[in-house]
Amino acid sequence: MLPRTLFQRATAALATLSALLLGAPSATATAPPLRPAAAEAVAPPTPLTGAQLSASWSGPLSTRGRWIVDADGNRFKLTSGNWEGAQGTWTGSGDINDPANHAHAEPGYSMPLGLDRAPMSTILADFHSLGLNSVRLPYSNALIHDTAPVPDAAVKANPQLKGKTPLQVLDAVVAALTADGFAVILNNHTTTARFCCGLDGNERWNSGQTTRQWVDDWLLMVNRYKTNKRVVGADLRNEVRRDTWDDPNWGWYNEHDLYAAYEEAGNRILEAAPDMLIIMEGINWYGIPLDGLPHGRPGLKPVATLSHTLIRSDKLVYAAHFYGYTGPANTGASSGPGATGDPRYEDFTAEQLAQVIGSEALFVTRDGQHFTAPVWISEFGAAGRGSTDAKEQTWLHRFTDILVANDTDFAIWPLVGWLDADGNQMDNWALLGYSASGVRHGIQDGGDWRADDWNRLVTAPGKTGPVARTPRWNMLDLDHADYNVSATMLAKPDWSPGNRKGNCPDGQRLVGLGRGDSRGLCTDADEPTKGHGTWTVVTDERYVTRGDWASGYTKLQCPDDTFAVGYSVHSDAMTALLCAPAAGSLPATARTVWFDRGDNRPATGGSTGSDWAPGHYKGQCADDEYLAGIAYTWKWNHGGVPDALLCRPLG
């Protein structure tokens, strides 16, 4: 992301297109008064040494409900910053060799900023002084394939990096950060080495490259670092948005489908590097920013009805970005073409802002739903030293309140910038600035209004220590394609050729189905241990025993002492049931759950507070039951969709 003035420049092409279509008014607002200053300044965090930070946690990281935990099951809050630069800093016009044509006149040469100005050890010590435990490292796909050595002058303060390519420099940065105890999250920020945003050729994961190339680049990166257990995550793509003609979508299964692209990349990465967190941002922008036309910033809202299920269900983290000058339907342009009358985040009252942030992102942390996962605010920030923008200052105060109140993981943008010859920050959004001679002036060095908010954020009390395991519910989406997330079945031949099929992740069982939309629900609540026998594909009634539990209907029933873990459909009609053996005997008493005329779901538990098959009836066994059979019919225009479930107790 980027400060306001650069966002205006970056969105100029989109704004011009908008103006040609309809024209757009500018928005104005009156700045609210600043929040009263605290009686006493908030003390900065106590810095940890690299050895102390290293000793405080163990990789890899995983998730338990809404929390991220370390290898010992202890809560690990991502207290992070963005060390930007390797994603590209050229603004897209003029001579790329002229610093004036780079963001804030700070050319990064496809490297994290500051390596020409301060030794890496100094920069990392300053990161410790900020109270960080993790760093988001943005990079471009172009960096991966750039074989030219970086200029010697660009690594003047780190001569050990002379002669290295940008990727080799990134290797050295990753090694230094992780040796000093920091967790590193890799972020595919851009395709080209051009500073984002707007119509810059970096709008989607497959802008300027194919989805296969994008996934292959991710596999190269995770294979490069997978033995380093402090490289903890793959942040799949930054701020996916509309290009000139096409919006990204969530679940259409076409070339613009961010949901499907994330699912493919996440599972391919986990197959290669099972320890990685898979981090997914929502859609950053859709539509043309003109009053009267549909447009907006969906964020994570689509997750409420279509969430992801990975082959490792304890590896998914969602992410979101918030800046005061943008809004739920506001690009951030301040006037002229591309500006609309939509409110900005900084226009909301404290109560309104909390509601909006909750509806766009933090609702995902609600316990016991199919979408429950940690949410990382992987970008936010504001202009610091020298800024007099009262509305932005009030917004950051209020946003900090929200992060503290919700104990939310975060990463501020950006960490490192430059000081000019007079000692002024060239990018006053940066928390740290370095002069050409290596002198630092940072957020803790006086004169920066953000210091109290930052110190309050990084020293706020929150959940610590062991995090208990809780049941998971994950959805299967067979609406358009196969949804195979069982590592066991992915290693085997197609078990239902010619049909769309889905399997629960290993360690989960099928517990619910939608009627007519091919959706399913999996859980590990009281999961029976799987045995080592053969998994059974059921296509007829040969295993129907102990009475007719759905008279007049065709029944697919698992053999005794097995439980359903997958199913297949043709169109939306049932074709097969996949059953896994239990390690021991299972009860055979049963009840029939009909959902042909309405929902039939448990009153409590079981992701009942969420809709995993919107617009369709849902049938679901209770949390202490296993699904043993499905009944359907072609009579009465039912079309072969599931009408009833056979549910049996787990014990």
MARLOKE-338019 format. One record per residue (C-alpha): x, y, z; residue in one letter; chain; residue number from 1. Coordinates in steps of 0.1 Angstrom, whole numbers, always signed. Example, Ala and Ser with C-alpha at 12.3 -4.5 7.8 and 13.67 -1.06 7.14 Angstrom:
BEGIN
> +123	-45	+78	A	A	1 .
> +137	-11	+71	S	A	2 .
! end
This chain:
BEGIN
> +0	+0	+0	M	A	1 .
> +11	+36	+0	L	A	2 .
> +5	+71	+14	P	A	3 .
> -22	+94	+1	R	A	4 .
> -3	+114	-24	T	A	5 .
> +12	+84	-41	L	A	6 .
> -22	+66	-41	F	A	7 .
> -36	+96	-60	Q	A	8 .
> -9	+92	-87	R	A	9 .
> -13	+54	-88	A	A	10 .
> -50	+56	-94	T	A	11 .
> -49	+82	-121	A	A	12 .
> -53	+57	-149	A	A	13 .
> -84	+42	-134	L	A	14 .
> -97	+76	-125	A	A	15 .
> -92	+88	-161	T	A	16 .
> -112	+58	-173	L	A	17 .
> -140	+67	-148	S	A	18 .
> -141	+103	-159	A	A	19 .
> -144	+93	-195	L	A	20 .
> -174	+72	-187	L	A	21 .
> -194	+95	-164	L	A	22 .
> -173	+120	-145	G	A	23 .
> -172	+121	-107	A	A	24 .
> -176	+147	-80	P	A	25 .
> -152	+152	-52	S	A	26 .
> -159	+145	-16	A	A	27 .
> -153	+169	+13	T	A	28 .
> -155	+164	+50	A	A	29 .
> -148	+184	+82	T	A	30 .
> -120	+171	+104	A	A	31 .
> -131	+160	+139	P	A	32 .
> -112	+172	+169	P	A	33 .
> -82	+152	+180	L	A	34 .
> -87	+127	+209	R	A	35 .
> -75	+144	+241	P	A	36 .
> -38	+137	+247	A	A	37 .
> -30	+111	+274	A	A	38 .
> -19	+125	+307	A	A	39 .
> +13	+106	+304	E	A	40 .
> +32	+93	+274	A	A	41 .
> +30	+55	+269	V	A	42 .
> +64	+39	+276	A	A	43 .
> +81	+22	+246	P	A	44 .
> +85	-16	+247	P	A	45 .
> +115	-32	+263	T	A	46 .
> +137	-44	+235	P	A	47 .
> +146	-80	+232	L	A	48 .
> +179	-92	+220	T	A	49 .
> +180	-116	+191	G	A	50 .
> +188	-144	+215	A	A	51 .
> +159	-135	+238	Q	A	52 .
> +134	-133	+209	L	A	53 .
> +147	-166	+195	S	A	54 .
> +143	-183	+229	A	A	55 .
> +107	-170	+233	S	A	56 .
> +91	-191	+205	W	A	57 .
> +96	-221	+183	S	A	58 .
> +86	-226	+147	G	A	59 .
> +67	-236	+127	P	A	60 .
> +34	-217	+134	L	A	61 .
> -1	-231	+131	S	A	62 .
> -36	-220	+141	T	A	63 .
> -61	-230	+168	R	A	64 .
> -94	-213	+163	G	A	65 .
> -88	-176	+159	R	A	66 .
> -53	-178	+174	W	A	67 .
> -19	-184	+158	I	A	68 .
> +3	-206	+179	V	A	69 .
> +39	-217	+179	D	A	70 .
> +53	-253	+178	A	A	71 .
> +46	-256	+215	D	A	72 .
> +10	-246	+212	G	A	73 .
> +16	-212	+228	N	A	74 .
> -1	-181	+214	R	A	75 .
> +22	-162	+189	F	A	76 .
> +8	-128	+182	K	A	77 .
> +21	-114	+149	L	A	78 .
> +34	-80	+161	T	A	79 .
> +48	-71	+127	S	A	80 .
> +60	-44	+103	G	A	81 .
> +65	-43	+65	N	A	82 .
> +101	-41	+54	W	A	83 .
> +92	-29	+19	E	A	84 .
> +114	-23	-11	G	A	85 .
> +119	-57	-27	A	A	86 .
> +84	-54	-43	Q	A	87 .
> +97	-25	-65	G	A	88 .
> +97	+13	-60	T	A	89 .
> +95	+27	-95	W	A	90 .
> +63	+47	-99	T	A	91 .
> +59	+37	-136	G	A	92 .
> +68	+69	-154	S	A	93 .
> +101	+85	-163	G	A	94 .
> +136	+72	-162	D	A	95 .
> +138	+42	-138	I	A	96 .
> +173	+53	-129	N	A	97 .
> +162	+87	-117	D	A	98 .
> +154	+85	-79	P	A	99 .
> +127	+111	-84	A	A	100 .
> +107	+85	-103	N	A	101 .
> +105	+62	-73	H	A	102 .
> +81	+62	-44	A	A	103 .
> +93	+90	-20	H	A	104 .
> +124	+93	-42	A	A	105 .
> +137	+62	-25	E	A	106 .
> +149	+36	-51	P	A	107 .
> +149	+2	-36	G	A	108 .
> +166	-18	-65	Y	A	109 .
> +143	-47	-57	S	A	110 .
> +157	-50	-22	M	A	111 .
> +144	-41	+13	P	A	112 .
> +150	-4	+18	L	A	113 .
> +180	+9	+38	G	A	114 .
> +207	-15	+29	L	A	115 .
> +227	+13	+14	D	A	116 .
> +224	+34	+46	R	A	117 .
> +228	+12	+76	A	A	118 .
> +243	-23	+84	P	A	119 .
> +217	-50	+85	M	A	120 .
> +226	-56	+122	S	A	121 .
> +217	-20	+130	T	A	122 .
> +184	-22	+112	I	A	123 .
> +175	-54	+130	L	A	124 .
> +184	-39	+164	A	A	125 .
> +161	-10	+156	D	A	126 .
> +133	-35	+147	F	A	127 .
> +138	-50	+182	H	A	128 .
> +135	-16	+197	S	A	129 .
> +101	-12	+181	L	A	130 .
> +89	-43	+199	G	A	131 .
> +85	-65	+167	L	A	132 .
> +85	-102	+166	N	A	133 .
> +78	-107	+129	S	A	134 .
> +84	-90	+96	V	A	135 .
> +64	-91	+64	R	A	136 .
> +87	-91	+34	L	A	137 .
> +70	-79	+2	P	A	138 .
> +86	-91	-31	Y	A	139 .
> +78	-91	-68	S	A	140 .
> +77	-120	-92	N	A	141 .
> +102	-100	-113	A	A	142 .
> +127	-102	-85	L	A	143 .
> +128	-140	-86	I	A	144 .
> +139	-140	-122	H	A	145 .
> +163	-110	-121	D	A	146 .
> +198	-123	-126	T	A	147 .
> +216	-89	-127	A	A	148 .
> +237	-80	-96	P	A	149 .
> +224	-51	-75	V	A	150 .
> +244	-19	-79	P	A	151 .
> +273	-17	-54	D	A	152 .
> +260	+17	-42	A	A	153 .
> +227	+1	-33	A	A	154 .
> +244	-20	-6	V	A	155 .
> +271	+5	+4	K	A	156 .
> +264	-1	+42	A	A	157 .
> +264	-39	+36	N	A	158 .
> +294	-47	+14	P	A	159 .
> +289	-84	+20	Q	A	160 .
> +260	-82	-4	L	A	161 .
> +280	-68	-34	K	A	162 .
> +276	-88	-65	G	A	163 .
> +245	-106	-54	K	A	164 .
> +212	-107	-73	T	A	165 .
> +180	-93	-57	P	A	166 .
> +169	-128	-48	L	A	167 .
> +203	-135	-32	Q	A	168 .
> +200	-103	-12	V	A	169 .
> +166	-114	-1	L	A	170 .
> +182	-147	+10	D	A	171 .
> +206	-128	+32	A	A	172 .
> +179	-106	+47	V	A	173 .
> +158	-137	+55	V	A	174 .
> +187	-154	+71	A	A	175 .
> +196	-124	+92	A	A	176 .
> +161	-118	+104	L	A	177 .
> +154	-154	+114	T	A	178 .
> +188	-157	+130	A	A	179 .
> +178	-127	+152	D	A	180 .
> +146	-145	+162	G	A	181 .
> +121	-128	+139	F	A	182 .
> +93	-147	+122	A	A	183 .
> +93	-139	+85	V	A	184 .
> +62	-138	+63	I	A	185 .
> +69	-137	+25	L	A	186 .
> +44	-115	+6	N	A	187 .
> +39	-117	-31	N	A	188 .
> +32	-80	-35	H	A	189 .
> +36	-73	-72	T	A	190 .
> +42	-91	-105	T	A	191 .
> +66	-64	-119	T	A	192 .
> +91	-43	-100	A	A	193 .
> +67	-13	-102	R	A	194 .
> +53	+3	-71	F	A	195 .
> +16	-5	-66	C	A	196 .
> -14	+4	-70	C	A	197 .
> -42	+12	-94	G	A	198 .
> -38	+2	-131	L	A	199 .
> -1	-7	-128	D	A	200 .
> +0	-43	-143	G	A	201 .
> -1	-58	-108	N	A	202 .
> -38	-59	-102	E	A	203 .
> -42	-97	-99	R	A	204 .
> -20	-126	-92	W	A	205 .
> -22	-135	-129	N	A	206 .
> -17	-100	-143	S	A	207 .
> +12	-102	-167	G	A	208 .
> +17	-139	-159	Q	A	209 .
> -4	-171	-158	T	A	210 .
> -18	-186	-126	T	A	211 .
> +6	-216	-132	R	A	212 .
> +36	-192	-133	Q	A	213 .
> +24	-175	-102	W	A	214 .
> +20	-209	-84	V	A	215 .
> +54	-221	-97	D	A	216 .
> +71	-190	-84	D	A	217 .
> +55	-196	-50	W	A	218 .
> +68	-232	-50	L	A	219 .
> +103	-219	-58	L	A	220 .
> +102	-195	-29	M	A	221 .
> +88	-219	-3	V	A	222 .
> +112	-247	-13	N	A	223 .
> +140	-222	-10	R	A	224 .
> +132	-215	+26	Y	A	225 .
> +112	-245	+39	K	A	226 .
> +140	-258	+61	T	A	227 .
> +141	-225	+80	N	A	228 .
> +113	-229	+105	K	A	229 .
> +112	-192	+112	R	A	230 .
> +101	-185	+77	V	A	231 .
> +65	-191	+89	V	A	232 .
> +41	-179	+62	G	A	233 .
> +32	-174	+25	A	A	234 .
> +11	-142	+21	D	A	235 .
> -3	-152	-13	L	A	236 .
> -10	-118	-30	R	A	237 .
> -13	-82	-21	N	A	238 .
> -44	-61	-27	E	A	239 .
> -61	-79	-56	V	A	240 .
> -83	-54	-75	R	A	241 .
> -100	-46	-108	R	A	242 .
> -79	-40	-139	D	A	243 .
> -92	-19	-168	T	A	244 .
> -119	-43	-178	W	A	245 .
> -124	-71	-153	D	A	246 .
> -132	-74	-116	D	A	247 .
> -118	-102	-95	P	A	248 .
> -144	-125	-81	N	A	249 .
> -149	-150	-52	W	A	250 .
> -160	-184	-63	G	A	251 .
> -169	-182	-100	W	A	252 .
> -141	-206	-109	Y	A	253 .
> -129	-186	-139	N	A	254 .
> -95	-169	-146	E	A	255 .
> -105	-140	-124	H	A	256 .
> -115	-161	-94	D	A	257 .
> -93	-151	-64	L	A	258 .
> -110	-178	-42	Y	A	259 .
> -101	-206	-65	A	A	260 .
> -66	-193	-71	A	A	261 .
> -59	-191	-34	Y	A	262 .
> -72	-226	-29	E	A	263 .
> -49	-240	-56	E	A	264 .
> -18	-221	-45	A	A	265 .
> -24	-228	-8	G	A	266 .
> -27	-265	-13	N	A	267 .
> +2	-267	-37	R	A	268 .
> +24	-249	-12	I	A	269 .
> +13	-271	+17	L	A	270 .
> +21	-302	-4	E	A	271 .
> +57	-288	-9	A	A	272 .
> +62	-271	+25	A	A	273 .
> +36	-284	+51	P	A	274 .
> +48	-260	+78	D	A	275 .
> +38	-228	+61	M	A	276 .
> +10	-206	+72	L	A	277 .
> -12	-198	+41	I	A	278 .
> -23	-161	+44	I	A	279 .
> -51	-148	+22	M	A	280 .
> -63	-112	+17	E	A	281 .
> -98	-106	+5	G	A	282 .
> -107	-86	-26	I	A	283 .
> -93	-51	-23	N	A	284 .
> -114	-34	-49	W	A	285 .
> -142	-41	-75	Y	A	286 .
> -160	-19	-99	G	A	287 .
> -154	+16	-113	I	A	288 .
> -152	+43	-87	P	A	289 .
> -180	+65	-99	L	A	290 .
> -211	+77	-80	D	A	291 .
> -240	+57	-93	G	A	292 .
> -220	+27	-104	L	A	293 .
> -213	-5	-83	P	A	294 .
> -179	-3	-67	H	A	295 .
> -163	-11	-33	G	A	296 .
> -138	-28	-11	R	A	297 .
> -153	-62	-2	P	A	298 .
> -124	-72	+21	G	A	299 .
> -132	-105	+38	L	A	300 .
> -170	-103	+35	K	A	301 .
> -172	-131	+9	P	A	302 .
> -156	-155	+35	V	A	303 .
> -189	-155	+54	A	A	304 .
> -205	-178	+28	T	A	305 .
> -175	-192	+10	L	A	306 .
> -144	-199	+31	S	A	307 .
> -114	-220	+23	H	A	308 .
> -106	-255	+33	T	A	309 .
> -69	-265	+29	L	A	310 .
> -53	-299	+31	I	A	311 .
> -39	-286	+65	R	A	312 .
> -69	-269	+81	S	A	313 .
> -46	-255	+109	D	A	314 .
> -26	-234	+84	K	A	315 .
> -51	-208	+72	L	A	316 .
> -49	-172	+82	V	A	317 .
> -69	-144	+66	Y	A	318 .
> -56	-108	+62	A	A	319 .
> -70	-73	+56	A	A	320 .
> -56	-38	+50	H	A	321 .
> -70	-5	+64	F	A	322 .
> -60	+31	+58	Y	A	323 .
> -78	+61	+71	G	A	324 .
> -80	+80	+37	Y	A	325 .
> -96	+50	+19	T	A	326 .
> -130	+35	+28	G	A	327 .
> -155	+7	+22	P	A	328 .
> -163	+22	-12	A	A	329 .
> -137	+50	-15	N	A	330 .
> -105	+46	-35	T	A	331 .
> -86	+73	-15	G	A	332 .
> -85	+98	-43	A	A	333 .
> -92	+132	-27	S	A	334 .
> -107	+151	-56	S	A	335 .
> -114	+151	-93	G	A	336 .
> -118	+119	-114	P	A	337 .
> -120	+88	-94	G	A	338 .
> -132	+105	-62	A	A	339 .
> -167	+96	-50	T	A	340 .
> -189	+108	-22	G	A	341 .
> -184	+75	-3	D	A	342 .
> -172	+79	+33	P	A	343 .
> -136	+71	+42	R	A	344 .
> -126	+51	+73	Y	A	345 .
> -115	+84	+89	E	A	346 .
> -150	+98	+85	D	A	347 .
> -166	+73	+108	F	A	348 .
> -172	+77	+145	T	A	349 .
> -154	+54	+168	A	A	350 .
> -185	+32	+171	E	A	351 .
> -191	+32	+133	Q	A	352 .
> -154	+24	+126	L	A	353 .
> -155	-6	+150	A	A	354 .
> -187	-19	+132	Q	A	355 .
> -172	-15	+98	V	A	356 .
> -138	-32	+107	I	A	357 .
> -158	-60	+123	G	A	358 .
> -180	-65	+92	S	A	359 .
> -151	-64	+67	E	A	360 .
> -126	-84	+86	A	A	361 .
> -127	-92	+123	L	A	362 .
> -160	-112	+121	F	A	363 .
> -138	-141	+108	V	A	364 .
> -124	-145	+143	T	A	365 .
> -158	-155	+157	R	A	366 .
> -155	-190	+172	D	A	367 .
> -170	-222	+159	G	A	368 .
> -179	-212	+124	Q	A	369 .
> -169	-227	+90	H	A	370 .
> -148	-195	+84	F	A	371 .
> -132	-192	+119	T	A	372 .
> -95	-183	+115	A	A	373 .
> -70	-157	+127	P	A	374 .
> -71	-123	+110	V	A	375 .
> -39	-104	+105	W	A	376 .
> -42	-67	+97	I	A	377 .
> -11	-70	+74	S	A	378 .
> -11	-33	+64	E	A	379 .
> -22	-1	+82	F	A	380 .
> -5	+32	+89	G	A	381 .
> -5	+69	+88	A	A	382 .
> +18	+98	+81	A	A	383 .
> +39	+107	+112	G	A	384 .
> +64	+133	+119	R	A	385 .
> +54	+166	+103	G	A	386 .
> +19	+156	+95	S	A	387 .
> -10	+179	+107	T	A	388 .
> -39	+158	+93	D	A	389 .
> -62	+158	+123	A	A	390 .
> -87	+134	+107	K	A	391 .
> -60	+108	+100	E	A	392 .
> -46	+112	+135	Q	A	393 .
> -80	+106	+151	T	A	394 .
> -85	+76	+128	W	A	395 .
> -52	+60	+139	L	A	396 .
> -61	+66	+176	H	A	397 .
> -95	+48	+170	R	A	398 .
> -80	+21	+149	F	A	399 .
> -54	+14	+175	T	A	400 .
> -83	+11	+201	D	A	401 .
> -99	-15	+179	I	A	402 .
> -67	-36	+175	L	A	403 .
> -60	-35	+212	V	A	404 .
> -96	-43	+222	A	A	405 .
> -97	-73	+198	N	A	406 .
> -61	-85	+205	D	A	407 .
> -56	-85	+168	T	A	408 .
> -24	-95	+149	D	A	409 .
> -10	-66	+129	F	A	410 .
> +18	-53	+106	A	A	411 .
> +23	-16	+101	I	A	412 .
> +33	-1	+68	W	A	413 .
> +62	+7	+64	P	A	414 .
> +92	+1	+87	L	A	415 .
> +121	+17	+68	V	A	416 .
> +125	+50	+49	G	A	417 .
> +152	+76	+42	W	A	418 .
> +162	+109	+57	L	A	419 .
> +171	+138	+34	D	A	420 .
> +201	+160	+38	A	A	421 .
> +183	+181	+64	D	A	422 .
> +173	+151	+85	G	A	423 .
> +137	+150	+74	N	A	424 .
> +118	+118	+67	Q	A	425 .
> +114	+114	+29	M	A	426 .
> +85	+90	+37	D	A	427 .
> +70	+101	+70	N	A	428 .
> +49	+70	+71	W	A	429 .
> +80	+50	+79	A	A	430 .
> +87	+42	+115	L	A	431 .
> +125	+44	+110	L	A	432 .
> +144	+67	+87	G	A	433 .
> +182	+66	+79	Y	A	434 .
> +204	+93	+65	S	A	435 .
> +230	+87	+38	A	A	436 .
> +255	+84	+66	S	A	437 .
> +235	+60	+87	G	A	438 .
> +220	+84	+112	V	A	439 .
> +186	+72	+124	R	A	440 .
> +155	+92	+133	H	A	441 .
> +127	+70	+142	G	A	442 .
> +93	+69	+159	I	A	443 .
> +108	+66	+193	Q	A	444 .
> +133	+95	+188	D	A	445 .
> +108	+123	+195	G	A	446 .
> +86	+145	+174	G	A	447 .
> +64	+118	+161	D	A	448 .
> +27	+120	+172	W	A	449 .
> +22	+82	+165	R	A	450 .
> +46	+71	+192	A	A	451 .
> +20	+67	+220	D	A	452 .
> -4	+48	+197	D	A	453 .
> +24	+25	+186	W	A	454 .
> +37	+19	+221	N	A	455 .
> +2	+13	+234	R	A	456 .
> -3	-12	+206	L	A	457 .
> +29	-33	+211	V	A	458 .
> +27	-33	+249	T	A	459 .
> -11	-40	+252	A	A	460 .
> -20	-70	+273	P	A	461 .
> -34	-99	+253	G	A	462 .
> -38	-137	+253	K	A	463 .
> -5	-155	+260	T	A	464 .
> +5	-190	+269	G	A	465 .
> -10	-223	+258	P	A	466 .
> -41	-222	+235	V	A	467 .
> -65	-251	+238	A	A	468 .
> -74	-271	+207	R	A	469 .
> -110	-265	+197	T	A	470 .
> -132	-282	+171	P	A	471 .
> -131	-271	+135	R	A	472 .
> -157	-269	+109	W	A	473 .
> -147	-265	+72	N	A	474 .
> -168	-263	+41	M	A	475 .
> -165	-282	+8	L	A	476 .
> -175	-263	-24	D	A	477 .
> -184	-287	-53	L	A	478 .
> -205	-260	-71	D	A	479 .
> -181	-258	-100	H	A	480 .
> -152	-282	-96	A	A	481 .
> -136	-310	-76	D	A	482 .
> -127	-300	-40	Y	A	483 .
> -102	-326	-29	N	A	484 .
> -85	-316	+3	V	A	485 .
> -76	-351	+17	S	A	486 .
> -39	-358	+14	A	A	487 .
> -48	-395	+15	T	A	488 .
> -71	-393	-15	M	A	489 .
> -49	-368	-35	L	A	490 .
> -23	-396	-36	A	A	491 .
> -48	-420	-51	K	A	492 .
> -65	-423	-85	P	A	493 .
> -98	-406	-93	D	A	494 .
> -124	-423	-71	W	A	495 .
> -155	-411	-89	S	A	496 .
> -146	-405	-126	P	A	497 .
> -167	-380	-145	G	A	498 .
> -182	-365	-114	N	A	499 .
> -174	-336	-92	R	A	500 .
> -161	-348	-59	K	A	501 .
> -149	-335	-25	G	A	502 .
> -131	-350	+4	N	A	503 .
> -127	-336	+39	C	A	504 .
> -92	-329	+52	P	A	505 .
> -75	-359	+68	D	A	506 .
> -86	-359	+105	G	A	507 .
> -121	-346	+97	Q	A	508 .
> -153	-363	+87	R	A	509 .
> -183	-352	+66	L	A	510 .
> -211	-339	+89	V	A	511 .
> -235	-320	+66	G	A	512 .
> -247	-314	+31	L	A	513 .
> -266	-287	+12	G	A	514 .
> -296	-296	-8	R	A	515 .
> -291	-287	-44	G	A	516 .
> -259	-266	-43	D	A	517 .
> -232	-293	-38	S	A	518 .
> -219	-278	-6	R	A	519 .
> -207	-299	+23	G	A	520 .
> -195	-294	+59	L	A	521 .
> -166	-312	+76	C	A	522 .
> -156	-313	+112	T	A	523 .
> -131	-328	+136	D	A	524 .
> -153	-325	+166	A	A	525 .
> -149	-358	+186	D	A	526 .
> -134	-372	+154	E	A	527 .
> -131	-410	+155	P	A	528 .
> -96	-422	+147	T	A	529 .
> -92	-435	+112	K	A	530 .
> -82	-471	+107	G	A	531 .
> -57	-485	+83	H	A	532 .
> -82	-504	+61	G	A	533 .
> -94	-496	+26	T	A	534 .
> -116	-465	+20	W	A	535 .
> -149	-475	+4	T	A	536 .
> -166	-458	-25	V	A	537 .
> -204	-464	-22	V	A	538 .
> -225	-462	-53	T	A	539 .
> -255	-484	-45	D	A	540 .
> -275	-498	-16	E	A	541 .
> -254	-529	-8	R	A	542 .
> -244	-517	+26	Y	A	543 .
> -279	-506	+37	V	A	544 .
> -285	-527	+69	T	A	545 .
> -306	-526	+101	R	A	546 .
> -338	-514	+84	G	A	547 .
> -350	-490	+58	D	A	548 .
> -343	-455	+72	W	A	549 .
> -356	-436	+42	A	A	550 .
> -384	-456	+26	S	A	551 .
> -389	-450	-11	G	A	552 .
> -356	-432	-15	Y	A	553 .
> -323	-443	-29	T	A	554 .
> -297	-447	-2	K	A	555 .
> -259	-445	-1	L	A	556 .
> -248	-460	+32	Q	A	557 .
> -213	-465	+45	C	A	558 .
> -204	-500	+57	P	A	559 .
> -205	-506	+94	D	A	560 .
> -176	-492	+114	D	A	561 .
> -169	-466	+87	T	A	562 .
> -179	-430	+84	F	A	563 .
> -184	-406	+55	A	A	564 .
> -155	-384	+46	V	A	565 .
> -165	-373	+10	G	A	566 .
> -191	-374	-17	Y	A	567 .
> -195	-369	-54	S	A	568 .
> -222	-353	-76	V	A	569 .
> -232	-351	-112	H	A	570 .
> -248	-317	-118	S	A	571 .
> -261	-315	-82	D	A	572 .
> -273	-351	-80	A	A	573 .
> -257	-376	-57	M	A	574 .
> -235	-402	-73	T	A	575 .
> -212	-416	-46	A	A	576 .
> -203	-415	-9	L	A	577 .
> -167	-420	+3	L	A	578 .
> -163	-438	+36	C	A	579 .
> -132	-442	+58	A	A	580 .
> -126	-470	+82	P	A	581 .
> -127	-463	+120	A	A	582 .
> -99	-476	+142	A	A	583 .
> -125	-493	+163	G	A	584 .
> -162	-503	+163	S	A	585 .
> -188	-475	+160	L	A	586 .
> -224	-475	+173	P	A	587 .
> -250	-486	+148	A	A	588 .
> -280	-469	+163	T	A	589 .
> -292	-441	+141	A	A	590 .
> -317	-413	+133	R	A	591 .
> -328	-399	+100	T	A	592 .
> -323	-362	+95	V	A	593 .
> -347	-349	+68	W	A	594 .
> -340	-315	+51	F	A	595 .
> -361	-317	+19	D	A	596 .
> -384	-290	+32	R	A	597 .
> -362	-268	+54	G	A	598 .
> -330	-267	+73	D	A	599 .
> -324	-294	+98	N	A	600 .
> -293	-285	+118	R	A	601 .
> -282	-288	+154	P	A	602 .
> -295	-261	+178	A	A	603 .
> -260	-254	+191	T	A	604 .
> -224	-260	+179	G	A	605 .
> -217	-272	+144	G	A	606 .
> -211	-238	+128	S	A	607 .
> -248	-231	+132	T	A	608 .
> -241	-194	+134	G	A	609 .
> -229	-193	+98	S	A	610 .
> -244	-202	+64	D	A	611 .
> -222	-225	+44	W	A	612 .
> -248	-233	+17	A	A	613 .
> -266	-199	+12	P	A	614 .
> -300	-201	-4	G	A	615 .
> -303	-239	+1	H	A	616 .
> -317	-262	+27	Y	A	617 .
> -290	-278	+49	K	A	618 .
> -289	-311	+67	G	A	619 .
> -264	-317	+94	Q	A	620 .
> -256	-343	+120	C	A	621 .
> -249	-332	+156	A	A	622 .
> -214	-327	+168	D	A	623 .
> -214	-360	+186	D	A	624 .
> -226	-379	+156	E	A	625 .
> -211	-392	+124	Y	A	626 .
> -227	-392	+90	L	A	627 .
> -233	-428	+78	A	A	628 .
> -256	-424	+48	G	A	629 .
> -274	-401	+23	I	A	630 .
> -309	-406	+8	A	A	631 .
> -321	-390	-24	Y	A	632 .
> -347	-395	-51	T	A	633 .
> -355	-386	-87	W	A	634 .
> -392	-387	-80	K	A	635 .
> -414	-356	-76	W	A	636 .
> -388	-335	-94	N	A	637 .
> -363	-338	-66	H	A	638 .
> -335	-342	-92	G	A	639 .
> -314	-367	-72	G	A	640 .
> -302	-341	-47	V	A	641 .
> -298	-352	-11	P	A	642 .
> -330	-351	+10	D	A	643 .
> -319	-370	+42	A	A	644 .
> -289	-380	+62	L	A	645 .
> -283	-410	+84	L	A	646 .
> -267	-399	+116	C	A	647 .
> -252	-422	+141	R	A	648 .
> -237	-415	+176	P	A	649 .
> -199	-415	+180	L	A	650 .
> -200	-433	+213	G	A	651 .
! end
